[in-house]
């Protein structure tokens, strides 16, 4: 079951710099310009339920198992479109707004790509 589906509508000037740290920062496309510069911007969408460990996050057709969910990740995604994706497979969230993912850090992100969260 799909619990979240959105589209990448913009990529901030410095957003892809975080890939060297195995991270991506997401925000809805109404983020302030200073936040937008560092973020992958997504279209506002509904999050159904809570994000849970073992759910699957898909970025433009590539699937990642969610290995840890920060305490505020679901709330932040629902209200601000904000979550930090960390591609390190950690089993415990380092920060409250993080989603830790198992899988190789993406080499590219493109406008028009889909972001989907599927329930396990």
C-alpha distances in whole Angstrom, upper triangle without the diagonal:
4,6,9,11,15,18,21,24,26,28,30,34,33,29,29,32,30,28,32,31,27,26,24,24,22,23,22,25,27,28,32,34,35,31,30,32,31,27,24,24,20,20,19,16,14,12,10,11,12,12,13,15,13,10,10,12,13,16,17,16,17,14,16,15,15,18,19,18,21,22,22,19,16,19,21,18,17,21,22,20,22,21,22,21,23,23,25,23,24,23,24,24,27,27,25,23,22,19,20,19,20,21,24,24,24,27,26,24,25,24,22,19,16,14,10,9,6,5,8
4,6,7,11,14,17,20,23,24,27,30,30,26,26,29,27,26,29,28,25,23,21,21,19,19,19,21,24,25,28,30,31,28,26,29,27,23,21,20,17,16,15,12,11,9,8,10,12,11,13,15,14,10,9,10,11,13,15,14,15,13,14,14,14,18,18,17,20,21,20,17,14,17,18,15,14,18,19,16,18,18,20,18,21,21,23,22,23,23,24,23,26,25,23,21,20,17,19,17,19,20,22,22,21,25,24,21,21,21,19,16,12,11,7,6,4,6,10
4,7,10,14,17,19,22,23,25,29,29,25,26,28,26,25,29,27,24,22,20,19,17,17,17,20,21,22,26,28,29,25,24,27,25,22,20,19,15,15,14,10,8,6,5,7,8,8,11,13,13,9,10,10,12,14,16,16,17,15,15,14,13,17,17,15,17,17,16,14,11,13,15,12,11,15,16,14,16,15,18,17,20,20,23,21,22,21,22,20,23,22,20,18,17,15,17,17,19,20,23,22,22,25,24,21,22,21,19,17,13,11,8,6,6,6,10
4,7,10,13,16,18,20,22,25,25,22,22,25,23,23,26,25,22,20,17,17,14,14,13,16,18,19,23,25,26,22,21,24,22,18,16,15,12,11,10,7,6,5,6,9,10,9,12,15,15,11,11,9,10,12,14,14,15,14,14,15,14,17,17,15,17,18,16,13,10,13,13,10,9,13,14,11,13,13,15,15,18,19,22,21,22,22,22,20,23,21,19,16,16,14,17,16,19,20,22,21,20,23,21,18,18,18,16,14,10,8,5,5,7,9,13
4,7,10,13,16,18,20,24,24,20,21,24,23,22,26,25,22,20,17,16,13,14,12,14,17,18,22,24,25,22,20,23,21,18,15,13,10,9,9,7,8,8,10,13,14,13,16,18,17,13,12,10,9,10,11,12,14,13,15,16,16,19,20,18,20,21,19,16,14,16,15,11,12,14,15,11,14,14,16,16,19,20,23,22,24,24,24,22,25,23,22,18,18,16,18,17,19,20,21,20,18,21,19,16,16,15,12,11,7,6,4,7,9,12,15
4,7,9,12,14,17,20,21,18,19,22,21,20,24,24,21,19,15,15,11,11,10,11,14,15,19,20,22,19,17,19,19,15,12,10,6,6,7,6,9,10,12,15,16,15,18,20,20,16,14,11,10,10,10,13,14,15,16,18,17,21,21,19,20,22,19,16,15,16,15,11,12,14,13,10,12,13,15,15,19,20,23,23,25,25,26,23,25,23,22,18,18,16,19,18,20,20,21,20,18,20,17,14,13,11,10,9,6,5,6,9,12,15,18
4,6,9,12,15,18,19,16,17,20,19,19,23,23,21,18,15,14,11,11,10,10,14,15,19,19,21,18,15,18,17,14,10,9,5,6,9,9,12,13,16,19,19,18,21,22,22,19,16,13,11,9,9,12,14,15,17,19,19,23,23,21,22,24,22,18,18,19,17,14,15,16,15,11,14,15,16,16,19,20,23,24,26,27,27,25,26,25,24,20,20,18,20,19,21,21,21,19,16,18,15,11,10,8,6,6,5,6,9,12,15,18,21
4,6,8,11,14,15,12,13,17,16,16,20,20,18,16,12,12,9,10,9,9,13,13,16,16,18,15,12,14,14,11,7,6,4,7,10,11,15,16,19,21,21,19,22,23,23,20,17,14,12,9,9,13,14,16,17,20,19,23,23,21,22,24,22,18,18,20,17,14,16,17,14,11,13,14,15,14,18,18,22,23,25,27,27,24,25,24,23,19,19,17,19,18,21,20,19,17,14,15,12,9,7,5,5,5,6,7,11,14,17,20,23
4,7,10,13,15,13,14,18,18,18,22,22,21,18,15,14,11,10,9,7,11,12,15,14,17,15,11,13,14,11,8,6,5,6,10,12,16,18,21,24,24,22,25,27,27,24,21,18,16,13,12,16,18,20,21,23,23,26,26,24,25,26,24,21,21,21,18,16,17,17,15,12,14,16,17,17,20,21,25,27,28,30,30,27,27,26,25,21,21,20,23,22,24,23,23,20,17,18,14,11,9,5,6,8,9,11,14,17,20,24,26
4,6,10,12,10,11,15,15,16,19,20,19,17,13,12,10,10,10,7,11,11,13,12,14,12,9,10,11,8,6,5,7,9,12,15,19,20,23,26,25,23,26,27,28,25,23,19,17,14,14,18,19,21,21,24,24,26,26,25,25,27,24,21,21,22,19,17,18,18,15,13,14,15,16,16,19,21,24,26,28,30,30,26,26,25,24,21,21,20,22,22,24,23,22,19,16,17,13,10,8,6,8,10,12,13,16,19,23,26,28
4,7,8,6,8,11,12,13,16,17,16,14,11,10,9,10,11,10,13,12,13,12,13,11,8,8,8,6,5,6,9,12,15,17,21,21,25,27,26,24,26,27,27,25,22,19,17,14,14,18,18,20,20,23,23,25,25,24,24,26,23,20,22,22,19,17,20,20,16,14,14,15,14,15,17,18,22,24,26,28,28,25,24,23,23,20,19,19,21,20,23,21,20,16,14,14,11,8,8,7,10,11,13,14,17,20,23,26,29
4,6,5,8,10,11,13,15,16,17,14,11,10,10,10,12,10,12,11,11,9,9,8,5,4,5,5,6,7,11,14,16,19,22,23,27,28,27,25,28,28,29,27,25,21,20,17,18,21,21,23,23,25,24,26,26,24,24,26,23,21,22,23,19,18,20,20,16,15,14,15,14,15,18,19,23,25,26,29,28,25,24,22,23,19,19,20,21,22,24,23,22,18,16,16,13,11,11,11,14,15,17,17,20,22,26,29,31
4,6,8,9,11,13,15,16,17,15,13,12,13,14,16,14,16,14,13,10,10,10,8,5,7,8,9,11,15,18,20,23,26,27,30,32,30,28,31,31,32,30,28,24,23,19,20,23,23,25,25,28,27,29,28,27,26,28,26,24,26,26,22,21,24,23,20,18,17,18,17,18,19,21,24,27,28,31,30,27,25,24,25,22,21,22,24,24,26,25,23,19,17,16,14,13,13,13,17,17,20,20,23,25,29,32,34
4,6,5,8,10,11,13,14,12,10,10,12,14,16,15,17,14,14,12,10,10,9,6,5,7,9,12,16,19,21,24,26,26,30,31,29,27,29,29,30,28,26,23,22,19,20,23,22,24,23,26,25,26,25,25,24,26,24,22,24,25,21,20,24,23,19,18,16,16,14,15,16,18,21,24,25,28,27,24,22,21,23,20,19,20,21,21,24,23,20,17,16,15,13,13,14,15,18,18,20,20,23,25,28,31,32
4,5,6,8,11,11,12,9,7,7,9,11,13,13,15,13,14,12,11,10,8,6,4,5,6,9,13,16,18,20,23,23,26,28,26,23,25,25,26,24,22,19,18,15,17,20,19,20,20,22,21,23,22,21,21,23,21,19,21,22,18,17,21,20,17,15,13,13,11,12,13,15,18,21,22,25,24,21,20,19,20,17,16,17,18,18,20,19,18,14,13,13,11,10,12,12,16,15,17,16,19,21,24,27,29
4,5,5,8,10,10,9,7,9,11,14,16,16,19,17,18,16,15,13,12,10,8,8,8,12,14,18,20,22,25,24,28,29,27,24,26,25,25,24,22,18,17,14,15,18,17,19,18,21,21,22,22,22,22,25,23,20,23,24,21,19,23,23,20,17,16,15,13,12,13,13,17,20,21,24,24,22,21,20,22,19,17,17,17,17,19,17,15,11,10,9,8,8,10,12,16,14,17,16,19,21,24,27,28
4,5,6,8,9,9,9,10,13,16,19,19,21,18,19,17,15,14,13,11,8,10,11,15,18,21,23,25,28,27,30,31,29,26,27,26,27,26,24,21,20,17,19,21,20,21,20,23,22,23,23,23,22,25,24,22,24,25,22,21,25,25,21,20,17,16,13,13,13,14,16,20,21,24,24,22,20,20,22,19,17,18,18,18,20,18,16,12,12,11,11,11,14,16,19,18,20,19,22,24,27,29,30
4,5,5,7,5,6,8,11,14,18,18,20,18,19,17,15,13,13,12,8,9,10,14,17,20,22,24,26,25,28,28,26,23,24,23,24,23,21,18,18,16,18,20,18,19,18,20,19,20,19,19,19,22,21,18,21,23,19,19,22,23,19,18,15,13,10,10,10,11,13,17,17,21,20,18,16,16,18,16,14,15,14,15,17,16,14,10,11,11,12,12,15,17,20,18,19,18,20,21,24,27,28
4,5,5,5,6,10,13,16,19,20,22,20,21,20,19,17,16,14,11,11,11,15,17,21,23,24,26,25,28,28,26,22,23,22,22,22,20,17,16,14,16,18,15,17,15,18,17,18,19,19,20,23,22,19,22,24,21,20,23,24,21,19,17,15,11,10,9,9,12,15,17,20,20,18,17,18,20,17,15,15,14,13,15,13,11,7,8,8,9,10,13,16,19,16,18,17,19,20,23,25,26
4,6,7,10,13,16,19,22,23,25,23,24,22,20,19,18,16,13,14,15,19,21,25,27,28,30,28,31,31,29,25,26,24,25,25,22,20,20,17,19,21,18,19,18,20,20,20,20,21,21,25,24,22,25,27,24,23,27,27,24,22,20,17,14,13,11,11,12,16,17,21,21,19,18,19,21,19,17,17,16,15,16,15,12,9,10,10,11,13,17,19,22,20,22,20,23,23,26,28,29
4,5,9,11,15,18,22,23,25,22,23,22,20,18,18,17,13,14,15,19,21,24,26,27,28,27,29,29,26,23,23,22,23,23,21,19,19,18,20,22,19,19,17,19,18,18,17,18,18,22,21,19,22,24,21,21,25,26,23,21,18,15,12,11,8,9,10,13,14,18,18,16,14,15,18,16,14,14,13,13,15,14,12,9,11,12,14,15,18,21,23,21,22,20,22,22,25,27,27
4,7,11,14,17,21,22,25,22,24,23,21,19,19,18,14,14,14,18,19,23,24,25,26,24,27,27,24,20,21,19,19,19,18,15,16,14,17,18,15,15,13,15,14,15,15,16,17,20,20,18,20,23,20,19,23,24,22,19,17,14,10,8,6,5,7,11,12,16,16,14,14,15,17,15,12,12,10,10,11,10,9,6,8,10,12,13,17,19,21,19,19,17,19,19,22,23,24
4,7,10,13,17,19,21,18,20,20,18,15,15,15,11,11,11,14,16,20,21,22,23,21,24,24,21,18,19,18,19,18,17,14,15,13,16,18,15,15,13,15,14,14,14,14,15,18,17,15,17,19,17,16,20,21,18,16,13,10,7,5,5,6,9,12,13,16,16,13,12,13,15,12,10,10,9,10,12,12,11,8,9,11,12,12,15,17,19,17,17,15,17,17,20,22,23
4,6,10,13,15,17,15,17,17,16,13,12,12,9,7,7,10,12,16,17,18,20,19,22,22,20,17,19,18,19,18,16,13,13,11,14,16,15,15,13,15,14,16,15,15,15,18,17,14,16,18,15,13,17,18,15,13,10,8,6,5,7,9,12,14,15,18,18,15,14,14,15,12,10,10,11,11,14,14,13,9,9,11,11,10,13,14,16,14,15,12,15,16,19,21,22
4,7,10,12,14,12,14,14,13,9,9,10,7,5,6,9,10,14,15,16,18,17,21,21,19,17,19,19,20,19,18,14,15,13,16,18,17,17,16,17,16,17,16,15,14,16,14,12,14,15,12,11,15,15,12,10,7,6,4,6,9,12,14,17,17,19,18,15,14,13,13,10,9,10,12,13,16,17,16,13,13,15,14,12,14,15,17,15,15,13,15,16,19,21,23
4,7,9,11,10,13,13,13,10,9,11,9,5,5,6,7,10,11,13,15,14,18,19,17,15,18,19,20,18,17,13,14,12,14,17,17,17,16,17,16,18,17,15,14,17,14,11,13,13,10,8,12,12,9,6,5,5,6,8,11,14,17,18,19,21,20,17,17,15,14,10,10,11,13,14,18,18,18,15,14,16,15,12,13,13,14,13,13,10,13,14,17,20,22
4,6,8,6,10,11,12,8,7,11,9,6,6,5,6,9,9,11,14,14,17,19,18,16,19,21,22,20,19,16,16,15,17,20,20,20,19,21,18,21,19,17,16,17,14,12,13,13,9,8,10,10,6,4,4,7,9,11,15,17,20,22,22,24,22,19,19,16,15,12,13,14,17,18,21,22,22,19,18,20,18,14,15,14,15,15,14,12,14,15,19,21,24
4,5,6,10,12,13,10,9,12,12,9,8,5,5,6,6,9,11,13,16,18,18,17,21,23,24,21,20,17,17,15,17,20,21,21,21,22,20,23,22,19,19,19,16,14,14,13,10,9,10,9,6,4,7,10,12,14,18,20,24,25,25,26,25,22,22,20,18,14,16,16,19,20,24,24,24,21,20,22,19,16,15,13,14,14,14,12,14,16,19,21,25
4,5,9,10,12,10,8,11,12,9,9,5,6,6,7,11,14,16,20,22,22,21,24,26,27,24,23,19,19,17,18,21,22,23,23,25,24,26,25,23,22,23,20,18,18,17,14,12,13,12,9,8,10,13,15,17,20,23,26,27,28,30,29,25,25,23,21,18,19,19,22,23,26,26,26,23,21,22,19,16,15,12,13,14,14,14,16,18,22,25,28
4,6,9,11,10,8,12,13,11,12,8,9,9,9,12,15,17,21,23,23,22,26,28,29,27,26,22,22,20,21,25,26,26,26,28,26,28,27,24,23,23,20,18,18,17,14,13,14,11,9,9,11,15,17,19,23,25,28,30,30,31,30,26,26,23,22,18,20,21,24,25,29,29,29,26,24,25,23,19,18,16,17,18,18,17,19,21,24,27,30
4,6,8,6,6,9,10,9,10,8,10,11,11,14,17,18,22,23,22,22,25,27,29,26,25,22,22,20,22,25,25,26,25,27,25,27,25,22,21,22,18,17,17,16,13,12,14,11,8,9,9,13,14,17,20,23,26,28,28,29,28,24,24,20,19,16,18,20,23,24,27,28,27,24,23,24,22,19,18,16,18,19,19,18,20,21,25,27,30
4,6,5,6,9,10,10,13,11,13,14,14,18,20,21,25,27,26,25,28,30,32,29,29,25,26,23,25,28,28,29,28,30,28,30,28,25,23,24,20,19,20,19,15,16,17,14,11,12,12,15,17,20,22,25,28,30,30,32,30,26,25,22,21,18,20,22,25,27,30,30,30,26,25,26,24,21,21,19,21,22,22,21,24,25,29,31,33
4,5,5,6,9,10,12,11,14,16,16,20,23,24,28,29,28,27,30,32,33,31,30,26,26,23,24,28,28,29,29,31,29,31,29,27,25,26,23,22,23,22,18,18,20,18,14,15,14,17,18,20,23,25,28,31,31,33,31,27,26,23,23,20,22,23,26,27,30,30,29,25,24,25,22,20,19,17,20,21,22,22,25,26,30,32,35
4,6,6,7,9,12,12,16,18,19,22,24,25,29,30,28,27,30,31,33,31,30,26,26,24,25,29,29,29,28,30,28,30,28,26,24,25,22,21,23,22,18,18,21,18,15,15,14,16,16,19,21,24,26,29,29,31,29,26,24,21,21,19,20,22,24,26,29,29,28,24,24,24,22,20,20,19,22,23,24,23,26,27,31,33,35
4,5,6,6,10,10,13,15,16,19,21,21,25,26,24,23,26,27,29,27,26,23,23,21,23,26,26,26,25,27,24,26,24,22,20,21,18,17,19,18,14,15,17,15,11,12,10,12,13,16,18,21,23,26,26,28,26,22,21,18,18,15,16,19,21,23,26,26,25,22,21,22,20,18,18,17,20,20,21,19,22,23,27,29,31
4,5,5,7,7,10,13,14,17,20,21,25,26,25,23,26,27,29,27,25,22,21,19,20,24,24,25,24,26,24,26,25,23,22,23,20,18,20,19,16,15,17,16,12,12,11,13,13,16,18,21,24,26,26,29,27,24,23,20,20,17,18,19,21,22,26,25,24,21,20,20,18,15,15,14,17,17,18,17,20,22,26,28,31
4,6,8,9,13,16,18,21,24,24,28,29,28,26,29,29,30,29,27,23,23,20,21,25,24,26,25,27,26,27,26,25,23,25,22,21,23,22,18,18,21,19,16,15,14,15,15,16,19,21,24,26,27,29,28,25,23,21,22,19,19,21,22,23,26,25,24,20,19,19,17,15,15,15,18,18,20,19,23,24,28,31,33
4,7,9,13,16,18,20,23,23,26,27,25,23,26,26,27,26,24,21,21,18,20,23,22,23,22,24,22,24,23,21,20,22,20,18,20,20,17,16,19,18,15,14,12,12,11,13,15,17,20,23,23,26,24,21,20,18,19,16,16,17,19,20,23,22,21,17,17,17,15,13,15,15,18,18,19,18,21,22,26,28,30
4,6,9,13,14,17,19,19,23,24,22,20,23,23,25,23,21,18,17,15,16,20,19,20,19,22,20,22,21,19,18,21,18,16,18,18,14,13,16,16,12,10,9,10,9,11,14,16,19,21,22,24,23,20,19,17,18,14,14,15,17,18,21,20,19,16,15,16,14,11,13,12,15,15,15,14,17,19,22,25,27
4,7,10,13,15,17,18,21,23,21,19,22,23,23,21,19,15,14,12,13,16,16,18,17,20,19,21,21,19,19,21,19,16,17,18,15,13,16,16,13,10,10,10,10,11,14,15,19,21,22,24,24,21,20,19,19,15,15,15,17,17,19,19,18,15,13,14,12,8,9,9,11,11,12,11,14,16,20,23,25
4,7,9,12,15,16,20,22,21,19,22,24,24,22,20,16,16,13,14,17,18,19,19,21,20,23,22,20,20,22,19,16,17,17,14,12,14,14,11,8,9,11,12,13,16,18,22,23,24,26,26,22,23,21,20,16,16,16,19,19,22,22,21,18,16,17,14,11,11,9,11,11,11,11,14,16,20,23,25
4,6,8,12,13,16,19,19,17,20,22,23,20,18,14,14,12,12,16,17,18,18,20,19,22,22,19,20,21,18,15,15,16,13,10,12,13,10,7,9,11,13,13,17,19,22,23,25,26,26,22,23,21,20,16,17,16,19,19,21,21,21,19,17,18,16,12,11,9,9,9,9,8,11,13,17,20,23
4,6,10,12,15,18,19,18,22,24,24,21,19,16,15,14,14,17,19,20,20,22,21,24,24,22,22,23,20,17,16,16,14,11,12,12,11,8,11,14,16,17,20,22,26,26,27,29,28,25,26,24,22,19,19,19,22,21,24,24,24,22,20,22,19,15,14,11,10,11,10,10,12,14,17,20,23
4,7,10,13,16,17,17,20,23,24,20,19,17,17,16,17,19,21,21,21,23,21,24,23,20,21,21,18,15,14,14,12,9,9,9,8,7,10,13,16,17,21,23,26,27,27,28,27,24,26,23,21,17,19,18,22,22,25,26,26,24,22,24,22,18,17,15,14,14,12,11,13,14,17,19,23
4,7,10,13,14,14,18,21,21,18,17,15,15,15,16,18,20,19,20,21,19,23,22,19,20,20,17,15,13,13,12,9,8,10,10,8,12,14,17,17,21,23,26,26,27,27,26,24,25,23,21,18,19,18,21,21,24,25,26,24,22,25,23,19,18,16,15,14,12,10,10,12,14,16,20
4,6,10,11,12,16,19,20,16,17,15,16,17,18,20,21,20,20,20,19,22,21,18,19,19,16,14,11,11,12,9,7,9,11,10,13,14,18,18,22,24,26,26,26,26,25,23,25,23,20,17,19,18,21,21,24,25,27,25,24,27,25,22,21,20,18,17,14,12,11,11,13,14,18
4,6,8,9,12,15,16,13,14,13,14,16,18,19,20,18,18,18,16,19,18,15,16,15,13,11,8,9,10,7,6,9,11,9,12,13,16,16,20,21,24,23,23,23,22,20,22,20,17,15,16,15,18,18,21,23,25,24,23,26,25,22,22,21,19,18,14,12,10,9,11,11,15
4,7,9,12,15,16,13,14,14,16,18,20,20,21,19,19,18,16,19,18,16,17,16,15,13,10,11,13,11,9,12,15,13,15,16,19,19,22,23,25,24,24,23,23,21,24,22,19,17,18,16,19,20,22,24,27,26,25,29,27,24,25,24,22,20,17,14,12,10,10,10,13
4,7,9,13,14,12,14,14,17,19,22,22,22,20,19,17,15,17,16,13,15,14,13,12,8,10,13,11,10,13,16,15,16,16,19,19,21,23,24,22,22,21,20,19,22,20,17,16,17,15,18,19,21,24,27,26,26,30,29,26,27,26,25,23,19,16,14,11,11,9,12
4,6,10,12,10,13,13,16,19,21,22,21,18,17,15,12,14,13,10,11,10,10,9,6,8,11,10,9,13,15,14,14,13,16,16,18,20,21,19,19,17,17,15,18,17,14,13,14,12,15,16,19,22,24,24,24,28,27,25,26,26,25,23,19,16,14,10,11,9,12
4,7,9,7,9,10,13,16,19,19,18,15,13,12,9,11,10,7,9,10,10,8,6,9,11,9,10,14,15,13,13,11,13,13,15,16,18,16,16,14,14,13,16,15,13,12,11,9,11,12,15,18,20,20,21,24,24,22,24,24,23,20,17,14,11,8,9,8,10
4,6,6,9,11,14,17,20,20,18,15,13,10,7,9,8,6,10,10,12,10,9,12,14,13,14,17,18,17,16,14,15,14,15,16,17,14,14,12,12,12,15,15,13,13,12,9,11,12,14,17,20,20,21,25,25,24,26,26,26,23,20,16,14,10,10,8,8
4,6,9,11,14,17,20,20,18,14,11,8,5,5,5,6,10,12,14,12,12,15,16,15,17,20,21,19,18,15,15,13,14,14,14,11,11,9,10,10,14,15,14,14,12,9,9,9,11,14,18,18,20,24,25,24,26,27,26,23,21,17,15,11,11,9,9
4,6,9,13,16,19,17,15,12,9,6,5,6,8,10,13,15,17,14,14,18,19,17,19,22,23,20,20,17,17,14,15,14,14,11,12,10,12,13,17,18,17,17,14,11,10,9,10,13,16,18,19,23,24,23,25,26,26,22,19,16,14,11,9,8,6
4,7,10,13,16,15,14,10,9,6,5,8,10,10,13,15,16,13,12,16,17,15,16,20,20,18,18,15,16,14,15,14,16,13,14,13,15,15,18,18,17,16,14,11,11,10,11,13,17,17,18,22,22,21,23,24,23,19,16,13,10,7,6,5,5
4,6,10,13,11,10,6,6,5,6,9,11,12,15,18,18,15,14,18,18,15,17,20,20,17,17,15,15,12,14,13,15,13,15,15,16,16,19,20,19,17,15,11,11,9,10,11,14,15,15,19,19,18,20,21,20,16,13,11,8,6,5,7,7
4,7,10,10,8,6,5,6,7,10,12,12,15,17,17,13,13,16,16,13,15,18,18,14,15,12,12,10,12,11,14,13,15,16,17,16,18,18,18,15,13,9,10,8,10,11,13,13,13,16,16,14,16,17,16,13,10,7,6,4,6,9,10
4,6,6,5,4,6,9,10,14,15,15,18,21,20,16,16,19,18,15,17,20,19,16,16,14,14,11,13,13,16,15,18,19,20,19,21,21,21,18,16,12,13,10,11,11,12,12,11,14,14,12,13,15,13,10,8,6,5,6,8,11,13
4,6,5,7,8,11,12,16,17,17,19,22,21,17,17,20,18,15,18,20,19,15,15,14,13,11,13,12,16,16,19,20,22,20,21,21,21,18,16,13,14,11,13,11,12,11,9,11,10,8,10,11,11,7,6,5,7,9,11,15,16
4,6,8,11,14,16,19,21,21,23,26,24,20,20,23,21,18,20,22,21,17,18,17,17,14,17,15,19,19,22,24,25,24,25,25,25,22,20,17,18,15,16,14,14,13,10,12,10,8,8,10,8,5,5,6,8,12,13,17,19
4,6,10,13,15,19,21,21,24,27,26,22,22,25,23,20,22,25,23,20,21,19,19,16,18,16,19,19,22,24,25,24,26,26,26,23,21,18,18,15,15,13,13,13,11,13,12,11,12,13,12,8,7,8,9,11,12,16,17
4,7,10,13,16,18,19,22,25,24,21,21,24,23,20,22,25,24,20,20,18,17,14,15,13,16,15,19,20,22,22,23,24,24,22,19,16,15,12,11,9,10,10,8,11,11,11,13,15,14,10,10,10,10,11,12,16,16
4,7,10,13,15,16,19,22,22,19,19,22,21,18,21,24,23,19,19,17,16,13,14,12,14,13,16,17,20,19,21,22,22,20,17,14,13,9,9,8,10,11,10,14,14,14,16,18,17,13,11,10,9,9,10,12,12
4,6,9,12,13,16,19,20,16,17,20,20,17,20,23,22,19,18,15,14,10,11,9,11,9,13,14,16,16,18,19,19,17,14,11,9,6,6,6,8,10,10,14,15,14,17,19,19,15,13,11,10,10,10,12,12
4,6,9,11,15,18,18,15,16,20,19,17,20,23,22,19,19,16,15,12,11,10,11,8,11,11,14,14,17,18,18,17,14,10,8,6,5,7,11,12,14,17,19,18,21,22,22,18,16,13,12,10,10,10,9
4,6,7,11,14,15,12,13,16,16,15,17,20,20,17,16,13,12,10,10,9,10,8,9,9,11,11,14,15,14,13,10,7,6,5,6,9,13,13,15,19,20,19,21,23,22,19,17,13,12,9,10,10,10
4,7,10,13,15,13,14,18,18,17,19,22,22,20,18,14,13,11,10,10,9,6,6,5,8,9,12,14,14,14,11,8,5,5,6,10,13,14,17,20,22,21,24,26,26,22,20,17,16,13,14,13,12
4,7,10,12,10,12,15,15,15,17,20,20,18,16,13,12,10,10,11,10,8,6,5,5,5,9,10,10,11,8,6,5,7,9,13,16,16,18,22,23,22,25,26,27,23,21,18,17,14,15,14,13
4,6,8,6,8,11,12,12,14,16,16,15,13,10,10,10,10,12,13,11,10,9,7,6,9,9,8,8,6,5,7,9,12,15,18,17,19,23,23,22,25,25,26,23,20,17,16,13,14,13,14
4,6,5,8,10,10,11,14,15,15,14,12,9,10,10,11,14,14,13,11,11,8,5,7,6,4,5,5,6,8,12,15,18,20,19,21,24,25,23,26,26,27,24,22,19,18,15,17,17,17
4,6,8,8,10,12,13,14,15,15,13,11,12,14,15,18,18,17,15,13,10,8,10,8,5,7,8,10,12,15,19,22,24,23,25,28,28,26,28,29,29,27,24,21,20,17,19,18,19
4,6,5,6,8,10,11,11,12,10,9,11,13,15,18,19,18,17,16,13,10,12,9,5,5,8,10,13,16,20,22,24,23,24,27,27,24,26,26,27,25,23,19,18,16,18,18,20
4,6,5,6,8,10,10,10,8,6,8,10,12,15,16,16,15,15,13,10,12,9,6,4,6,7,10,13,17,19,21,19,20,24,23,21,23,23,23,21,19,15,15,13,15,15,17
4,6,5,6,9,10,9,9,8,11,12,15,18,19,18,18,17,15,13,15,13,10,8,10,9,13,15,18,21,23,21,22,25,25,22,24,23,23,21,18,15,14,11,13,13,16
4,6,5,6,8,9,9,9,13,15,17,20,22,21,20,20,18,15,17,14,10,9,11,12,16,18,22,24,26,24,25,28,27,24,25,24,24,23,20,17,16,15,17,17,19
4,5,5,5,6,5,6,10,13,15,19,20,21,20,20,18,15,16,12,9,7,10,11,15,17,21,23,24,22,22,25,24,21,23,22,22,21,19,16,16,15,18,18,21
4,6,6,4,5,6,10,11,15,17,20,20,20,20,18,15,17,14,12,9,10,10,14,16,19,21,22,20,20,23,22,19,20,19,19,17,15,12,12,11,15,15,18
4,6,6,8,10,13,15,18,21,23,23,23,23,21,18,20,17,14,12,14,14,17,19,22,24,26,24,23,26,25,22,22,21,20,19,17,14,13,12,15,16,19
4,6,8,10,14,17,20,23,25,25,25,25,23,20,21,18,15,12,15,16,20,21,25,27,28,26,25,28,26,23,23,22,22,21,19,16,17,16,19,20,23
4,5,8,12,15,18,21,24,24,24,25,23,19,20,17,14,11,14,15,19,20,24,25,26,23,23,25,23,20,21,19,19,19,18,15,16,16,20,21,24
4,7,10,12,16,18,21,22,22,23,21,18,19,16,14,11,12,13,16,17,21,22,23,20,20,22,20,17,17,16,16,16,14,11,13,13,17,18,21
4,7,10,13,16,19,20,19,21,19,15,16,13,11,8,9,11,14,16,19,21,21,19,19,21,19,17,18,17,18,17,16,13,14,14,18,19,22
4,6,10,13,15,16,16,17,15,12,13,10,9,5,6,7,10,12,16,17,18,16,16,19,18,16,18,18,19,17,16,12,13,13,16,17,19
4,6,10,12,13,13,15,14,11,11,9,9,6,5,6,8,10,14,15,16,13,14,17,16,15,17,18,19,17,16,13,15,14,17,19,20
4,6,9,11,11,14,13,11,11,11,12,9,6,5,6,7,10,11,12,10,11,14,14,13,16,17,18,16,15,12,13,12,15,17,18
4,6,8,9,11,11,9,9,10,12,10,7,6,5,6,9,10,10,9,11,14,15,15,18,20,21,18,18,15,16,15,18,19,19
4,6,8,11,13,12,12,14,16,14,10,9,6,5,6,6,7,6,9,12,14,14,18,20,21,18,18,15,16,15,17,19,19
4,6,9,11,10,11,13,16,15,11,10,6,6,6,8,8,8,12,15,17,18,21,24,25,22,21,19,19,18,19,20,19
4,6,9,10,11,14,16,15,12,9,6,5,4,7,10,11,14,17,19,20,23,25,26,23,21,19,18,16,17,18,16
4,6,7,8,11,13,14,10,9,6,7,8,11,13,14,17,20,22,22,26,28,28,25,24,21,20,18,19,19,18
4,7,9,12,13,14,12,10,8,9,10,13,16,17,20,23,25,25,28,30,30,27,25,22,21,18,19,18,16
4,6,9,10,12,10,9,8,11,12,16,18,18,21,24,26,26,29,30,31,28,26,23,22,19,20,19,18
4,6,7,8,6,7,7,10,13,16,18,17,20,23,24,23,26,28,28,26,24,20,20,18,19,19,19
4,7,9,7,9,9,12,15,17,19,17,20,23,24,24,27,28,29,27,26,22,22,20,22,22,22
4,6,6,9,10,14,17,19,20,19,21,24,24,23,26,27,28,26,25,21,22,20,22,22,23
4,6,9,11,15,18,21,22,21,22,25,26,24,26,27,28,26,24,20,20,18,21,20,21
4,7,10,13,17,19,20,18,20,23,22,21,23,23,24,22,21,17,17,16,19,19,20
4,6,10,13,15,17,15,17,20,20,19,21,22,23,21,19,16,16,14,17,18,18
4,6,10,13,14,13,15,18,19,17,20,21,22,19,17,13,13,11,14,14,15
4,7,10,12,11,14,17,18,18,21,22,23,20,19,15,15,13,15,15,15
4,6,9,9,11,15,16,16,19,21,21,18,17,14,13,12,13,14,14
4,7,9,11,15,17,17,20,23,23,19,18,16,15,14,15,16,14
4,6,9,12,14,15,18,21,22,18,17,15,16,15,16,17,16
4,6,9,11,13,17,20,21,17,18,16,17,17,19,21,20
4,6,9,10,14,17,19,16,16,15,16,17,19,21,21
4,5,7,11,14,15,12,14,13,15,16,19,21,22
4,7,10,14,16,13,16,16,18,20,22,25,25
4,7,10,12,10,13,14,17,19,22,25,26
4,7,9,7,10,11,14,17,20,23,24
4,6,6,9,11,14,18,21,24,26
4,6,9,11,14,18,21,24,27
4,6,10,13,16,19,23,25
4,7,10,13,16,20,22
4,6,10,13,16,19
4,7,10,14,16
4,6,10,13
4,7,9
4,6
4
